Amino acid sequence: MDPVSRLGVVGCGLMGSGIAEVAARSGIDVLVAEATHDAAEAGRRRLTVSLDRGVRRGKLSEEQRDQALARLSFTHDLGDMADRQFVIEAVAENRDIKTDVIRALDKAVEDSAAILATNTSSIPIIDLAVATERPAQVIGMHFFNPVPVQQLVELIPALTTTEETVERARHLTQQLGKQAIQAPDRSGFVVNALLVPYLLSAVRMVEAGSAVPDDIDRGMELGCAHPMGPLRLLDLIGLDTAQAVAESMYEEFKEPLYAPPALLRRMVAAGHLGRKSGRGFYTYTA
């Protein structure tokens, strides 16, 4: 199977910039799209800072950084994705926003065999696939944060997705130096179906006054050999993202363990989103 040489990434936040960086470092020409010119320029700066950090930490040479930057280009017009062989959307975890992006990409990408992938954490892939004229070439590719570090990608075919599309997505995963598992098209897939109830249970424990965040986290780190406790992990993921994932899972299954606790909703409403806002279950400095 021929490797992907022209990749599109829509969205340049934490996930989109991570996917774009890994692809550029893997030798792929990457076009990154953002909603506005200013957002695209912010994405360019975010990627440059990340690659510079890689040089300082000895993860890549200055030459490798410069080569990766040369493979990255930016736009605020989805029409520029016309020549892409494979496009991954990584916009906000919102069904309506993702549907609009996938529908627009379907019209913009000229190659009828090109694949449109969604980096959703929880939204059923079929809901996005049927919004296009190419449902056979729509697949979920769930990367994990931080993308340059985490090795897993969940591949989620919809009922309409062909086996050829799955194999092409698996091949791209290998190009990026990642490992794939195949997950069912059900909200939460494999990892979040197990992880989210655990994280929400930790929030409920704080909400009930049963334990403080540091004790909960150290208990799971020291007692269960977890590299990070559940509340620190929530702060890393982003409390707004965690709430969106939980809401999607609760909408599909109506299981109480998937319902976002009131404390989580209050923290999101207050803007206490975790690391990205400087405050969540812990306080962070720049």
Secondary structure by P-SEA (a helix, b strand, c coil): cccccbbbbccccaaaaaaaaaaaaaccbbbbbcccaaaaaaaaaaaaaaaaaaaaaccccaaaaaaaaaaccccccccccccccbbbbbccccaaaaaaaaaaaaaccccccbbbbbbcccccaaaaaaaccccccbbbbbbccccccccbbbbbbcccccaaaaaaaaaaaaaacbbbbbbccccccccccccaaaaaaaaaaaaaccccaaaaaaaaaccccccccaaaaaaaacaaaaaaaaaaaaaacccccccccaaaaaaaaacccccccccccccccc
